[in-house]
């Protein structure tokens, strides 16, 4: 079962004081039949909710921002594979949603194609088409199917982020469904001020990674004057002060995935995330230069965690723990993901729907 299908299944509930359990013979249905049936049920539920009146909001995800992000990651992957494989190349550049590169050695081109195909094995969203040109020129670009899958994943991730941010803001009675390939429809029964909801998403989540300043205690800085270039921020959960650098060494744009999970040893809830190619290289460099120092993970000017760097982090994957409940770990993961989503959400429509039927 795909991640998109799991997300849709998890959201398929009627939130109108009546819980409706939907049981479908999954094994007896082909994937496309199952998806179509789910889509019909979701549409039916949404239509029934809108008859009660409330606010309808439609957002469009930034498909051009996604395209740019995918091309940038592909360029970084191509560079890493060429560099690590000691393959001579020139003219590496992003163009029209793909990557152009010149590799004179045919064996080098084949080696790069095999590496990229191996990395995409089992990941439909990472499938790459490689076209050979003249004089060793090659063009690499996501396949049409991979681009469609990436767009679908962006919509699903955006829906998960919207759900969590609304929940964090105390808004729980809501229907959120895909609306076409790149739009999201939100309906809030009984809500007559959609501007209050859209205001929640007008402010972008700010994610940053900053080194902790150990030149004085946070308490001293809080009661006096912090060193130049540093500031005092409070903890997300413990509310204790932290003295951190104002400048971030990485930010939300360097993250390409975040999700809640459990620590391997203790099974405590954690928020896990993974950096893209650029972020992985930058994280490795920063942690290598600062072994022994603390590294603050900051979300909307609140310190989520400030672990000590024990050794260089070269794999690009990080887990945040902080005595979280599972709900807190999920909230942190979704906010990290919100700060990492390519581009932004564009408001297409907001309107108040008058009730047409009694509840």
N, C-alpha and C positions, 0 to 999 in steps of 0.2 A: 504494500500500500504506500503511495507516494506521500511526501510531507504535506503537499497541498490538500490531498484527500483527507488526511488525518486532521488537518486544521479545519476543513469544512465540516467534517463529521462532528468534531468537538464543539463547533458553534451552533449546530443544528438543534436549537431548543426554542420552544415558545415561552416567552417570559411575560405572560399575561395572567398570572395567578393560577394557570392550569398547566401542569407539566404533561407533555405529550411524548411518550416513548415511541420511537420509530424503529421497528425491527425489519430488516430486509435480508433476504437470503443471499448474502454476499457471494458465496461460493458458486451460486447458480447464475450469476450475472457476469457478463464481460465488463471490463473496466469502463468502456465508453457508455454502456447501458447504465451502469451504476452511477457514473457521473451525471448522466442526463436525468436519471430519476431523482438524484439528490438535488440537482439544480431546479427541477420542477417543484420539489417540496419546499425548498428555500424560497422560491418565487411566490408560492402559494401562501406561505407564512407571512412574507413581507406584505403581500397584498391585503391579507386579513388585518394585519397590524395597522396599515395605513388607513383602513376604513374607520378606525377609532379616532383618527385625528392626531395631530402632533406636528413635529418638524421633520422635513426631509432635507438632507444635505448630501450633495454629490461632490466628490473630490476626484481629480485626475492625477495619477502618478506620473512622475517625470520620466517618460520613456527615453528621451534624448539624453538625460543625465545618466540613466542606466547604461545606455549605449556607450557613452564616454567612459564610464567607470569600467565596463567590461573590456573595452579596448585598451585602457591603461593597464589593467591587470594582465591582459594577454601580452602586451609589450614587455612588462616586467618579467613574466614567465619565460618569454622567448629569450630575453637578455640573460636570465639566470642559466637557462639550459645551454645557451651558446658559450657563456663564460665558463661554466663548470665543465662542459665537454671539450673545451679548448678548440672551438670551431671558429675559424676566421670569418668575419662578416663586416659589412659596412652598410651605411644608409638605412639604419633601423629607425622607423618612424611610424606614427599613427596616421592613417588616412581613411576617411569614409567608413568609420566603424570597424576597421580591420588594421592589420599591421603589415607594412612592407619591409623587406629586408633583402640584402644581396649577399648570397653565400656562393662563392665561386665553386667550391668543391661539392659535387653531386652527392658524395657519401655523407658530407656534413648536413646537407638538406634532408636526406633520408633519415639521418640520426635524429635531427630535430623533430621531424614529423612523427617518428616512433615514440619519442619522449612525450610529446604533447598528447598523442593518442593514448599512451599508457596512463598518463595523469587523468585523462577524461574517462577511463574505463569505468563503467557503471554510473557515470554522472552525465545524464543526457544534456544538462545545461552547459557542459563544458566541451561539447563536441566541436571540433575545429575542422574547417575545410582548408586544404593547402593547395595553392595553384602555382605551378612553376611557370616562370616567364623566360625571357631570353637573357643571356649573359649572367645566369645565376640568380636573377631576380625571383623572389618568391612572395606571394601574398597569402597571409593567414587571416582568417575571419571566422567568427562563430557561424555555424550552419543556421539555416532558417528555423529549424526545429529547436535548436539550442537557444536562439534568441527568443522564441515564443515561450519556451520553458522558463527562461530567466525573467521575462516580463510577468509570467504567472506567479513566480516565486516572489517577485517584488510586490505584487498586489497582495498576496497572502501575508507576507511579512508586514506590510503597511496596515492590513486589517488587524493583525495581532497587536501591533503597536497602538493603533487607535483604541482597540478594546481595553488595553491595559491603562492607557492614559485617562480614558473616560472613567474607568473603575477607580483609579487613584484619585480622581476628582469627585468621586461620590456619585457618578452617573452609572447606574447598573441596568436600567430597563431600556434596552436598545437592540435594534436589528442592524447588523452590518454585513453586507453581502457584495460580491463582485458585481459590477454593472458593465458588461462588455469586457473587452480585452484589457483596458487600462484605466477603468474607473471603479470607484467604490461608492456604494449608496448606503447612507446611514439614515435610519428612521428612529425617532425618539417619541414614543406615544405620550400624548399629553403635554409635551413641551411646546411652548408658544414663543420662545425667545431663542431661535437658533444661533443668534450672534454670540450668546453666552458659551455655546459649545464650540463654535468656530474659533473663538478667542483662545481656547485651550491649545489649538494647533497653530495659531499665528506665531507663537514663540517656539523657535527651534530648540530642541534639547541640546545642551552644551556638554560635550564629553572632552575631558583633557587628562593627560598623564603628565605629572609634574614631580620633580625631585623634591624631597623634604629638606628643608634648611635646618641644619643642626648647630648653627652658630650661636643660637640661644634657645632657651626653652620657649614653647608656645605661650606659656603663662606670662613670661616676661614680655614677650612681644605684644601680647594682648593688653597688658596693663601699661606698656610704654610705647615705643616706636619700633615697628618691625624693621629689619635691615632693608636697605634699598633693593628692590627687585623681588622682595618676598611679601607675603601677606598671610594673615591668619584666617583659616577656614574651619568650620565646625564639622564634626563627624556626622554621617548620615543617620546612624543609629545611636551611637554613644554620646553624641553632642559635645565630645571633648574637643579642645582646640588643637589644630595642626598648623605648623609654620611651613608653608610650601612656597616654591618659586612661582612667580606670576606667569612666567613663560612656560608653555607646555612643550614637551619633547615629542609627543604624539597626540593625535586627537581622534574624534569619531570617524573622520574620513579614512583613517587607517584600519578600521575594523570592517570585516566583511561577513561576520556571523556572530551571533550571541544567543544563548539559550540557558535556561535553568537546568540544574542537574544535582548530582550528589557526589561528595568527596569519596574517593575510592576506599580509604581506610575507615573513616568515621561514619560515612553515610550522611554527614551533615549537608543541608541544602547549600548549594553554591551557585554562582553565576559564572558560566564559562563563555569565553569568547575567543575569536581567532582573528589575527591580523592578516591583511592582504600582503602581497609581495613586498611592497615598499615599506609597510609598517613592520613586517618581520625583520627586514634588514636594519631598519632604524632601531627597533627594540634590541636587537642583538648588539648593535654598536653602543647604545646607551647603557645597557646592563653590563657589558664588558668593561666599560670605563668607570662604572660606579658600584662595583661589588662592595658590599658592606654598608651602603647607604639605603635609606628607605625611599620608596617609590610610591607616590600617592596617585590613586585612581579617583578622579574627581568628576562628579556628575551634578550639573547645575549648581556649582560652587559648594557642594557638600562632598566631603571625603568619604568615599565608599569603603576604601581599604588602603592601608599604607604598609605593605609588606617590606621586609628587608631583602635586598637583592643578595642572594646567597651565591649565585653563579650566573654567568651569561645565559640569557634565555634566547636560544637560537631557533626553536621550533615554531615560534609564532603563536602558540596556544597558551592561554592564561586562565586560571581559575581564581575567582574572588570569593573569599569566605569572610564572614563577619557576624557569626552567631545569627544568621538569617533564619527566618521561618521560610517555608517553601514559597509562600505568597510573596515575601519580600525578595527572595532570590529571583522569582519570575518577574517582579516589577523592575528590579535592577537590570536584568537581562534585556527586557523589552525596551527600557529607556536607553541602554547602550546601543541596542539595535536601531532605535529611532535616530540616535545621533549619527548612525553609520549609513542610513538609507540613502542611496544615490539621489541627488537632486532634492526635490521637495514635492509636497502635495499642493496642487492648485485647486482653489475653490471654484467649482463650476456652477453650482446652484445651491441656494438655501431658500426654503419657503415654508410657510405654515400651511398645513393641510387641514381643512375643516372636516370634522367627523361626518361620515355618511351612514353610520350604523351605530346602534347602541351596543356597549360591551356586554 
